[in-house]
């Protein structure tokens, strides 16, 4: 039987990746993909054993199983084709065994199970005071070791902030991970006027709430995001080209962070980042930068480095003595610097290589707290984005009369 599937449903159905995540907006059709996957698994092999999880038993019964069986009905299947035993946590679909489990007690939920495929509904909302989302994830995937074909994991969820899923599928993704985003407006089966009413309720498409709830983006809603202009438009696969190398540098001790850039066709290409995480000093940083081939680069630093001393020398002296050129400017006030970064991000004047994980995490996670950059919740945060801010301010600040004079090769 022919049935129409939306583009994001087709992408997840055709995936050959081991770990698959579908993040979708309200009404984007992500729940129906559960039924699509069940049909796919049964077509592949009757012997497949499937784990289907949701955050609570109520969600599993009222939302997950309902969406799955509604979708099976669209395919032409009915109750004669499956056996649903709620009290036993069991669902048989044409002879294929599915184990239905709540994630409320993950150790009990997965005890004794070995499965071939996994489907988790609204995965971003898992977690308990004594069981973190990452703990739950590790416990679940330990059971993905069946012998009936390729083992695959599928999670379907709303974003719910910048969370553990972002860490797994964005920050630390591998070739085994696939992330698919589903927009509410792409669901052609929604009632007329539904999408417009949501846009109005969320204050327009450009609000952070709309970006999360309608576009499936990972957005920090608990605090005011500092770099709100950052988006996937600022990401690219970049390579070093001939010409001047520019480095923005923050002199924090742990970590000591810097971004490596080139100015090409009116855009800042952030081609690399140098992060010294432990016992950092300027000597270590110079050694690493030279090892990567950036000796002699122009340095745009945090200008407190002119006063900071390392072994009797200022950090600026150490940079000069190692062959780098320190460009003289000054530290702007924080709001000017961050506003300038947002301006360049919004105008897509900044392109960031996908391997720059520290910078990307900063731009996604740094928030205002008490009118200041939050440097206490996660001490790794703010320093890499500060380094970017020093570089952009020195070369192209908001107040253009202060623009630094520089000639690029």
Secondary structure, 3 states (H helix, E strand, C coil): CCCCCCHHHHHHHCCCCCEEEEEECCCCCCCHHHHHHHHHHHHHCCCCEEEEEECCHHHHHHHHHHHHHHHHHHHCCCHHHEEEEHHHCEEEECCEEEEEEECCCHHHHHCCCCECEEEEECHHHCCECCECHHHHHHHHHCCECCCCCCCEEEEEECCCCCCHHHHHHHHCCCCCEEEEEECHHHCCCCCCCHHHHHHHHCCCCCCHHHHHHCCCCCCCCCCCECCCCCCHHHEECCCCCCCCCEEEEECCCCCEEEEEEEEECCEEEEEEEEEECCCCCHHHHHHHHHHCCCCCCEEEECHHHHCCEECCEEHHHHHHHCCCEECCCCCCCHHHHHHHHHHHHHCCCEEEECCCHHHHHHHHHCEEECCEECCCCCCCCCHHHHHHHHHHHHHCCCCHHHCCCCCCC
